C-alpha cells in the first residue's frame, strides 16, 4: 500500500532539494526524520514536514478505509523533485543597466510504502 504527499511551488531550487531527497530515499520514516532534523540545509525542515504529512495521510487512510497500513514499517519509497515555475526579477546594475535574476521553485512528491 502506498501513501502520497506533495509540496508544490516551494521556493528552493530543484538542485538543492534533490541533495536532501537523495539522502532520505529508501530509508525508514524514523531514520529519514532523524537525518532531516540534524541536517543544516534550509530545505530540511519543509521536507521533514512533508514526511510527517505523508505519515498522517497513512494514519487517516487506516481510519477511513481500514487498509491495514503498519505505520512503524513505512519506508520512503520514492521522492521526486521537479522544476516548478520560475520567478523573474530585475536587478539594477552599474551605469543604468539591468540584469535578470531567476528565482526557481520546486514541486516535491513523496511516496511512502510498507517495507
C-alpha beads as a LAMMPS data file, in Angstrom:
LAMMPS data file: protein, C-alpha beads

115 atoms
114 bonds

1 atom types
1 bond types

-500.0 500.0 xlo xhi
-500.0 500.0 ylo yhi
-500.0 500.0 zlo zhi

Masses

1 110.0

Atoms # bond

1 1 1 0.000 0.000 0.000
2 1 1 1.328 3.434 -0.928
3 1 1 0.671 6.845 0.570
4 1 1 1.496 10.135 -1.154
5 1 1 2.124 13.709 -0.101
6 1 1 3.179 16.630 -2.263
7 1 1 4.568 20.114 -1.885
8 1 1 4.106 22.427 -4.856
9 1 1 5.748 25.718 -5.811
10 1 1 8.159 25.714 -2.886
11 1 1 10.825 28.360 -3.339
12 1 1 14.012 26.327 -3.407
13 1 1 15.957 25.318 -6.479
14 1 1 15.457 21.703 -7.569
15 1 1 19.204 21.066 -7.394
16 1 1 19.325 21.976 -3.702
17 1 1 16.172 19.988 -2.964
18 1 1 17.499 16.874 -4.708
19 1 1 20.545 16.829 -2.413
20 1 1 18.299 16.100 0.575
21 1 1 15.828 13.946 -1.355
22 1 1 18.639 11.572 -2.335
23 1 1 19.666 11.192 1.309
24 1 1 16.275 10.005 2.557
25 1 1 15.233 7.841 -0.397
26 1 1 14.927 4.197 0.688
27 1 1 15.190 4.961 4.417
28 1 1 12.629 4.266 7.103
29 1 1 10.444 7.134 8.253
30 1 1 12.099 7.469 11.674
31 1 1 15.584 7.422 10.166
32 1 1 14.600 9.940 7.494
33 1 1 13.169 12.321 10.093
34 1 1 16.332 11.986 12.189
35 1 1 18.520 12.777 9.172
36 1 1 16.408 15.796 8.313
37 1 1 16.356 17.236 11.825
38 1 1 20.148 17.011 12.022
39 1 1 20.746 18.444 8.556
40 1 1 21.920 22.081 8.346
41 1 1 20.201 22.660 4.976
42 1 1 17.354 25.174 4.779
43 1 1 15.108 22.741 2.913
44 1 1 15.402 20.066 5.637
45 1 1 12.539 21.344 7.788
46 1 1 9.942 21.608 4.950
47 1 1 10.927 18.119 3.763
48 1 1 10.557 16.765 7.306
49 1 1 7.133 18.386 7.466
50 1 1 6.248 16.679 4.172
51 1 1 7.315 13.283 5.573
52 1 1 5.159 13.871 8.663
53 1 1 2.268 14.831 6.385
54 1 1 2.612 11.569 4.456
55 1 1 2.613 9.606 7.742
56 1 1 -0.516 11.483 8.774
57 1 1 -2.087 10.607 5.411
58 1 1 -1.314 6.941 6.122
59 1 1 -2.987 7.151 9.537
60 1 1 -6.036 8.806 8.018
61 1 1 -6.181 6.165 5.288
62 1 1 -6.166 3.489 8.003
63 1 1 -9.062 5.131 9.824
64 1 1 -11.241 5.797 6.802
65 1 1 -10.591 2.731 4.643
66 1 1 -9.158 0.332 7.287
67 1 1 -6.417 -0.521 4.809
68 1 1 -4.146 -2.134 7.427
69 1 1 -1.042 0.002 6.901
70 1 1 1.546 -0.531 9.631
71 1 1 2.870 2.939 10.426
72 1 1 6.067 1.587 12.021
73 1 1 7.136 -0.203 8.807
74 1 1 6.763 2.737 6.419
75 1 1 9.694 3.449 4.107
76 1 1 10.344 6.446 1.846
77 1 1 9.863 4.605 -1.433
78 1 1 10.039 7.485 -3.878
79 1 1 10.928 11.177 -3.702
80 1 1 10.725 13.189 -6.889
81 1 1 11.791 16.798 -7.194
82 1 1 10.551 18.500 -10.335
83 1 1 11.116 22.028 -11.535
84 1 1 8.287 24.455 -10.943
85 1 1 7.667 27.884 -12.453
86 1 1 10.481 30.399 -12.175
87 1 1 10.030 33.959 -10.999
88 1 1 11.948 36.546 -12.966
89 1 1 13.213 39.694 -11.254
90 1 1 15.310 42.619 -12.405
91 1 1 18.433 43.661 -10.516
92 1 1 19.884 47.115 -11.105
93 1 1 23.478 47.180 -12.309
94 1 1 26.120 49.783 -12.929
95 1 1 25.696 52.595 -15.467
96 1 1 21.906 52.275 -15.699
97 1 1 21.906 48.676 -16.880
98 1 1 19.807 45.840 -15.525
99 1 1 20.273 42.094 -15.286
100 1 1 17.720 39.340 -14.873
101 1 1 17.550 37.113 -11.816
102 1 1 15.704 33.818 -11.957
103 1 1 14.187 32.555 -8.690
104 1 1 13.448 28.872 -9.109
105 1 1 10.699 26.828 -7.465
106 1 1 10.203 23.095 -6.981
107 1 1 7.424 20.519 -6.925
108 1 1 8.208 17.715 -4.471
109 1 1 6.272 14.437 -4.403
110 1 1 6.869 11.905 -1.626
111 1 1 5.622 8.308 -1.668
112 1 1 5.709 6.075 1.406
113 1 1 5.189 2.334 1.204
114 1 1 5.330 -0.572 3.613
115 1 1 8.594 -2.446 3.950

Bonds

1 1 1 2
2 1 2 3
3 1 3 4
4 1 4 5
5 1 5 6
6 1 6 7
7 1 7 8
8 1 8 9
9 1 9 10
10 1 10 11
11 1 11 12
12 1 12 13
13 1 13 14
14 1 14 15
15 1 15 16
16 1 16 17
17 1 17 18
18 1 18 19
19 1 19 20
20 1 20 21
21 1 21 22
22 1 22 23
23 1 23 24
24 1 24 25
25 1 25 26
26 1 26 27
27 1 27 28
28 1 28 29
29 1 29 30
30 1 30 31
31 1 31 32
32 1 32 33
33 1 33 34
34 1 34 35
35 1 35 36
36 1 36 37
37 1 37 38
38 1 38 39
39 1 39 40
40 1 40 41
41 1 41 42
42 1 42 43
43 1 43 44
44 1 44 45
45 1 45 46
46 1 46 47
47 1 47 48
48 1 48 49
49 1 49 50
50 1 50 51
51 1 51 52
52 1 52 53
53 1 53 54
54 1 54 55
55 1 55 56
56 1 56 57
57 1 57 58
58 1 58 59
59 1 59 60
60 1 60 61
61 1 61 62
62 1 62 63
63 1 63 64
64 1 64 65
65 1 65 66
66 1 66 67
67 1 67 68
68 1 68 69
69 1 69 70
70 1 70 71
71 1 71 72
72 1 72 73
73 1 73 74
74 1 74 75
75 1 75 76
76 1 76 77
77 1 77 78
78 1 78 79
79 1 79 80
80 1 80 81
81 1 81 82
82 1 82 83
83 1 83 84
84 1 84 85
85 1 85 86
86 1 86 87
87 1 87 88
88 1 88 89
89 1 89 90
90 1 90 91
91 1 91 92
92 1 92 93
93 1 93 94
94 1 94 95
95 1 95 96
96 1 96 97
97 1 97 98
98 1 98 99
99 1 99 100
100 1 100 101
101 1 101 102
102 1 102 103
103 1 103 104
104 1 104 105
105 1 105 106
106 1 106 107
107 1 107 108
108 1 108 109
109 1 109 110
110 1 110 111
111 1 111 112
112 1 112 113
113 1 113 114
114 1 114 115
